[in-house]
């Protein structure tokens, strides 16, 4: 019972931090508070389970499919590869090219942005796209004297819908698929059609929601975003491409995904250091990568994993899993994971549901449904995902109003239809 209380109190504290005390200032740095609440919850859980502390800590590095350390290495390595390209201005360059050629008014521009963000998300991650495109959209809308909200909504929805397509698109994908031993190619074979269905429905819903706002004419256009270091850009694109291929074939050649991603990130850093040394320059781009990497995920995920393991040891997740059972698993677990993500965030939800699904014997159908809920739940409320927290923080810096109820309106109009479409198609795919 104590572990349940600790878990509930930690989740409540995290929500309070997100809604009322999102950051605090230390010197010139602003530090997020949500992970501190979770870290404290994990530490108290360890202290209250002192007799099992060694077992709980050992589970973090156990040689099992669900190894949070390996998952963190994989996600952080892939994030660094993407941030490296963003530091060079690659994503802004692509956005400026698309936006400068989007003649014919705001509607065409709206669709061009959605398709650009969606395509880039498939091969990077939703978090990277949100970090890269949100400031650019705010700047462009201000220069063009247009309402930024439709474009921000298109960016955020596109990033968190098409992140379902590949295993690397979201840390929740990685965690859940790894827990069930699903490799890169097998994951893609099941996820692609539900992703396409959710993407089509979400785009239609977005257009219906914002079509009246998109009628006003454009009075400006995006400036060309230059890329200064083409050599480093080529090196970065090559490493991301090779890493993606290795992730796809890793299960066939006995190469674990986290090793492939870590090797790619390490190689990228080595080549960049060599280039900087030859030019007699400081490797500032690497400093930018390390500074922007989401290191707060490390204490956040490890602490959540410890608390979930503690609940599992006392049988809580098993009891909930048995109560839910495995009947109608796709729709049941999809809807529940979608709702739970907006109560405790999608990463801890995925950790909790992974154990629960295993206890219920619900199988891969429930796992894929939880992946759907963890991605689409991101644009129902800002609490649904880390991307939502970052998105809200960036908009506050640019004085763009997009609060909790604006998120909720977007979620009701777009996320719910997209969820229904994705789960329906997933059910059909699993029947084949």
Secondary structure, 3 states (H helix, E strand, C coil): CHHHHHHHHHHHHHHHHHHHCCEEEECCEEEECHHHHHHHHHHHHHHHCHHHHHHHHHCCCCCCCCCHHHHHHHHHHHHHHHHHHHHCCHHHHHHHHHHHCCCCCHHHHHHHHHHHHHHHHHHCCHHHHHHHHHHHHHHHHHHHCCCCHHHHHHHHHHHHHHCCCCHHHCHHHHHHHHHCCCCHHHHHHHHHHHHHHHHHHHHHHHHHHHCCHHHCCCCCCCCCCCCCCHHHHHHHHHHHHHHHHHHHHHHHHCCCHHHHHHHHHHHHHHHHHHHHHHHCCCCHHHHHHHHHCCCHHHHHHHHHHHHHHHHHHCCHHHHHHHHHCCCCHHHHHHHHHHHHHHHHCHHHHHHHHHHHHHHHCCHHHHHHHHHHHHHHHHHCCCCCCHHHHHHHHHHHHCCCCCCHHHHHHHHHHHHHHHHHHHHHHHHHHHHC
